[in-house]
Amino acid sequence: MGDQVIRDGIYTVMGPGGQLTTMPDMGVVLLPPQDDRTQQQWTVAFTSGNYTVRNAATGLYLGNDGDPDQEAMQVRGTRRPVPWQLSAGPDDDPRTYLLTSAASHMGLMLGMSLLRIFPPQLAILAPGRYYTTEWAFTPV
């Protein structure tokens, strides 16, 4: 079981070039900060050594339905809690973290999708498959 590295609370989550945002029919994507930030606020809760990350506006959890060991080039969000581990990334920045699926036996991680569509898509991929994405959690 992991140690709690950030407190429970509401956060914005910044990745390369944008914040995690939920969009109808698109799932979870990256967009610049919005004036109406409700789609960009995430409730982070630590339970039993893992985190859940749930959109405050839609109630969708970060993750996908289905096999937790299945890679995905799009993250749609799900109504069921998905456990994540937060750990320090390779850049040793204490404000950024890797998000690794705690349900995956393969250690799948949240990263950037190779799909070249707008808005930028997220993916759940094997570690080191393409590149490692670090995420910054900022309290709201």
Secondary structure, DSSP 8 states (H G I E B T S, - for coil): -----S-SEEEEEEETTEEEEEETTTEEEEE---SSGGGG-EEEEEETTEEEEEETTT--BSS-SS-TTS-BSSB--BSS---EEEEE-TT--TTEEEEEETT-TT--EEEE-S---SS-BEEEE-TTSS----EEEEE-
